[in-house]
Structures are given as structure tokens and as C-alpha cells.
């Protein structure tokens, strides 16, 4: 399944898109100038961990995550 990708024309468009899609704390951190080598590596580790975690229940992407992946009493 291919998800619709919004068009990005400039950096401000990209920032608006990122602000809508990322958790506020993540956007604020990255937008605040987190360019250090340690920060880039930490984000790689977090991304890999998130991808592995999604694979466990068979979820293809964060955008596909919903209540059907949670086994909780009604």
C-alpha cells in the first residue's frame, strides 16, 4: 500500500509537515538544532528500536498502528 506523500516546496513546508507528523517533543528537539554526532546516532538507535518493536506484532508502519495491535480487556 502506498501512502500519499504531501508535496514539499521549501524548508518551511517541510517544517510544517514535520511539526504535524512528529511528537511535539521530538520536533522541538530537532528544530532546536540537534545536529551533533551523538544526537544523530541516538536517533538512529531509536528508529531501529521502533522498527523492531513494530515488527513484533506485524505492524508495517507507525501510520498503520491502531487498537487492533493491542490486546486489552474491553
Buried (B, 14 or more C-beta within 10 A) or exposed (E): EEEEEEEEEEEEEEBEBBEEEBEEEBBEBBEEEBEEEEEEEEBEEEEEEEEEEBEEEEBEEEEEEEEEEEEEEE
